[in-house]
């Protein structure tokens, strides 16, 4: 996905783009697999899917589960590039958080917050005060700080200021600010406050939850940006084996495929193409589960997210569940796909993810994958090879977008600017035609 988005952005920027993929489908690691038979093959499961799973063609199963924040960076990229015209989105029906073995809906309105059994009465008042403070907080207006220094005061101290208890801190940090660990508590509070604002503003757009999901699965996203690239003269080659990245004097000059060399000045690729220029930074376990029922205690939602904060299960990092269903054209009628994921911490990852799987029982079929996470050791300054990071365990695209902006900056030497991208599109299409 990062490479597809960047090929779209670079094409809009007037660069000559050639996009090669050794796979026969778009999106690499973040593809959606169809038909269901292909998923069985991919995970080396014997036999074919049982008839109870319906038609194989009705399935479109994401390998990497993620939702889009309604007000987040990926939605901005989609809107500014108008890739939205190729996609249809649905709002995810609810976000849930795990506490003491049960799941509770993350309150999405003031009325829900007051009725929620996540907190006691006095706690609710303090929490409400805190949310009002966050909503009014403006990093450019010191009058909104109330004695907090966004660059110095830690988030731990902000929670103290509002006298919030451990459970509320847990769900604020993990279900609203969407941190995977508790490291953020001792860092300056500005980033956390902005994350909670993003959550609240995303929620305000649709009301049920702050998350969106594309019909027919996440594989639609890379395809949308591939079209954008093609409109601006980019060339796409699927099923194209990469034999060698050609380097002269430490700098990339081309890519060799089937005996020919395509020459280039800059190269963007994922870690799997350049194993000598990346380092392993961890592992993620993901379990794709096929269910014939909605998840218990979610009001029979067609789609939802569940976050299990690490404190609740004695871990260092959170466990996530994303659930979607036939309502999103990704599964056969009456079927649900729940994907659980977390950062691996021990030698027995399947045991680590058990608390999530327990919430999903009975499970009809599961597909388990453990992937290595890589980060570039070569930032591309000399080599002009720009390497993306592997997808982490988070269930939204904010970290992916940070990576895209980081690569853009290293390539172009300037910050990625949404407004400028909009202007460039207008230069080519003219403002009138777009109305």
FENPE-V799180 format. One record per residue. N is the residue number from 1. OMEGA is omega in whole degrees, 0 to 359 (999 if undefined). NEAR is the number of other C-alpha atoms within 8 Angstrom. Layout:
BEGIN
N:OMEGA:NEAR ; N:OMEGA:NEAR
END
This chain:
BEGIN
1:181:9 ; 2:183:10 ; 3:179:10 ; 4:180:12 ; 5:181:12 ; 6:179:10 ; 7:176:14 ; 8:182:15 ; 9:181:10 ; 10:178:12 ; 11:177:15 ; 12:180:12 ; 13:176:8 ; 14:177:7 ; 15:176:7 ; 16:188:8 ; 17:169:11 ; 18:184:8 ; 19:181:9 ; 20:179:9 ; 21:180:13 ; 22:178:9 ; 23:180:9 ; 24:182:7 ; 25:180:8 ; 26:165:11 ; 27:176:11 ; 28:182:9 ; 29:185:6 ; 30:180:11 ; 31:168:13 ; 32:186:11 ; 33:176:12 ; 34:351:13 ; 35:183:11 ; 36:179:14 ; 37:182:10 ; 38:179:9 ; 39:177:11 ; 40:180:13 ; 41:184:9 ; 42:180:7 ; 43:178:8 ; 44:176:6 ; 45:181:7 ; 46:174:6 ; 47:181:5 ; 48:181:6 ; 49:179:9 ; 50:183:6 ; 51:182:6 ; 52:181:4 ; 53:179:9 ; 54:183:9 ; 55:179:8 ; 56:183:12 ; 57:181:8 ; 58:184:13 ; 59:177:14 ; 60:193:15 ; 61:179:13 ; 62:175:12 ; 63:180:10 ; 64:183:9 ; 65:175:8 ; 66:173:10 ; 67:177:11 ; 68:174:12 ; 69:186:16 ; 70:182:11 ; 71:188:12 ; 72:187:11 ; 73:182:10 ; 74:178:11 ; 75:177:11 ; 76:180:10 ; 77:180:9 ; 78:182:10 ; 79:183:9 ; 80:181:10 ; 81:183:11 ; 82:175:7 ; 83:178:12 ; 84:183:10 ; 85:180:6 ; 86:190:6 ; 87:171:11 ; 88:183:8 ; 89:171:8 ; 90:177:9 ; 91:176:11 ; 92:193:14 ; 93:179:10 ; 94:177:13 ; 95:184:12 ; 96:179:14 ; 97:187:14 ; 98:179:13 ; 99:178:9 ; 100:175:5 ; 101:179:5 ; 102:173:6 ; 103:181:10 ; 104:177:11 ; 105:174:10 ; 106:185:9 ; 107:182:8 ; 108:175:10 ; 109:179:7 ; 110:180:7 ; 111:179:6 ; 112:181:9 ; 113:181:10 ; 114:182:8 ; 115:187:6 ; 116:178:9 ; 117:177:6 ; 118:186:6 ; 119:173:9 ; 120:186:7 ; 121:184:7 ; 122:179:6 ; 123:181:10 ; 124:181:11 ; 125:180:8 ; 126:181:11 ; 127:180:11 ; 128:178:8 ; 129:180:9 ; 130:181:9 ; 131:178:8 ; 132:178:8 ; 133:181:9 ; 134:182:10 ; 135:182:7 ; 136:185:7 ; 137:178:10 ; 138:187:8 ; 139:179:9 ; 140:183:4 ; 141:184:8 ; 142:180:8 ; 143:182:5 ; 144:188:10 ; 145:184:12 ; 146:175:6 ; 147:178:4 ; 148:175:7 ; 149:187:7 ; 150:184:10 ; 151:183:7 ; 152:183:8 ; 153:180:12 ; 154:179:11 ; 155:178:13 ; 156:181:8 ; 157:178:8 ; 158:177:11 ; 159:180:10 ; 160:181:8 ; 161:181:6 ; 162:175:10 ; 163:181:7 ; 164:182:11 ; 165:187:7 ; 166:182:6 ; 167:181:7 ; 168:177:11 ; 169:179:10 ; 170:186:11 ; 171:176:11 ; 172:183:10 ; 173:188:12 ; 174:182:14 ; 175:178:14 ; 176:180:10 ; 177:174:12 ; 178:171:9 ; 179:180:9 ; 180:181:10 ; 181:181:10 ; 182:181:8 ; 183:185:6 ; 184:186:10 ; 185:184:9 ; 186:176:8 ; 187:179:10 ; 188:193:12 ; 189:188:14 ; 190:182:9 ; 191:181:7 ; 192:180:11 ; 193:178:11 ; 194:179:8 ; 195:180:11 ; 196:176:12 ; 197:180:10 ; 198:180:10 ; 199:183:13 ; 200:182:9 ; 201:178:10 ; 202:179:15 ; 203:185:14 ; 204:184:8 ; 205:185:9 ; 206:173:9 ; 207:183:9 ; 208:179:10 ; 209:181:13 ; 210:189:18 ; 211:175:12 ; 212:178:12 ; 213:183:12 ; 214:172:13 ; 215:183:11 ; 216:171:10 ; 217:185:14 ; 218:178:13 ; 219:178:13 ; 220:185:10 ; 221:179:10 ; 222:180:13 ; 223:179:11 ; 224:180:12 ; 225:176:13 ; 226:177:13 ; 227:180:9 ; 228:180:12 ; 229:182:17 ; 230:179:11 ; 231:181:7 ; 232:173:9 ; 233:177:9 ; 234:179:14 ; 235:182:9 ; 236:174:9 ; 237:173:9 ; 238:178:11 ; 239:186:10 ; 240:182:10 ; 241:179:8 ; 242:183:11 ; 243:185:8 ; 244:171:7 ; 245:188:9 ; 246:184:9 ; 247:175:9 ; 248:182:7 ; 249:175:4 ; 250:184:7 ; 251:181:10 ; 252:177:15 ; 253:179:11 ; 254:179:12 ; 255:183:13 ; 256:178:13 ; 257:179:12 ; 258:175:7 ; 259:180:5 ; 260:176:6 ; 261:172:8 ; 262:184:8 ; 263:181:7 ; 264:177:9 ; 265:180:8 ; 266:181:10 ; 267:174:9 ; 268:178:9 ; 269:177:11 ; 270:187:11 ; 271:185:15 ; 272:181:5 ; 273:185:6 ; 274:187:9 ; 275:181:7 ; 276:183:4 ; 277:181:9 ; 278:178:12 ; 279:181:8 ; 280:183:8 ; 281:179:8 ; 282:179:9 ; 283:175:10 ; 284:171:14 ; 285:176:15 ; 286:177:12 ; 287:178:11 ; 288:182:12 ; 289:175:13 ; 290:182:12 ; 291:174:14 ; 292:183:9 ; 293:173:7 ; 294:180:10 ; 295:181:9 ; 296:176:8 ; 297:176:7 ; 298:185:11 ; 299:179:5 ; 300:181:8 ; 301:175:10 ; 302:182:11 ; 303:176:11 ; 304:172:14 ; 305:174:12 ; 306:176:12 ; 307:176:14 ; 308:183:13 ; 309:186:16 ; 310:180:13 ; 311:185:8 ; 312:183:10 ; 313:178:8 ; 314:178:6 ; 315:176:8 ; 316:181:9 ; 317:184:10 ; 318:172:14 ; 319:182:14 ; 320:169:15 ; 321:172:13 ; 322:179:15 ; 323:177:12 ; 324:188:13 ; 325:180:14 ; 326:179:12 ; 327:182:7 ; 328:182:12 ; 329:178:13 ; 330:182:15 ; 331:177:14 ; 332:181:13 ; 333:176:6 ; 334:180:8 ; 335:183:13 ; 336:175:15 ; 337:176:13 ; 338:181:13 ; 339:180:12 ; 340:179:15 ; 341:174:13 ; 342:176:14 ; 343:182:13 ; 344:180:10 ; 345:184:7 ; 346:179:6 ; 347:181:4 ; 348:186:6 ; 349:183:10 ; 350:178:7 ; 351:181:6 ; 352:187:10 ; 353:184:13 ; 354:181:8 ; 355:180:8 ; 356:183:12 ; 357:178:9 ; 358:181:7 ; 359:189:8 ; 360:186:11 ; 361:350:6 ; 362:180:5 ; 363:183:10 ; 364:180:8 ; 365:175:7 ; 366:180:9 ; 367:186:8 ; 368:173:9 ; 369:174:7 ; 370:184:8 ; 371:173:7 ; 372:176:10 ; 373:180:13 ; 374:173:12 ; 375:182:13 ; 376:171:12 ; 377:179:7 ; 378:183:11 ; 379:172:9 ; 380:182:11 ; 381:179:8 ; 382:190:6 ; 383:186:9 ; 384:171:12 ; 385:184:14 ; 386:191:14 ; 387:179:14 ; 388:177:15 ; 389:176:11 ; 390:179:10 ; 391:180:7 ; 392:185:8 ; 393:184:9 ; 394:184:11 ; 395:175:10 ; 396:190:9 ; 397:185:13 ; 398:181:10 ; 399:178:9 ; 400:180:9 ; 401:176:11 ; 402:179:8 ; 403:180:11 ; 404:181:12 ; 405:179:10 ; 406:179:8 ; 407:180:11 ; 408:182:13 ; 409:180:11 ; 410:182:12 ; 411:190:10 ; 412:180:7 ; 413:177:7 ; 414:181:7 ; 415:175:8 ; 416:186:7 ; 417:182:6 ; 418:184:9 ; 419:182:6 ; 420:180:7 ; 421:178:13 ; 422:180:10 ; 423:182:8 ; 424:178:10 ; 425:181:11 ; 426:180:9 ; 427:184:8 ; 428:184:6 ; 429:187:8 ; 430:185:9 ; 431:187:8 ; 432:185:5 ; 433:185:6 ; 434:187:6 ; 435:999:4
END
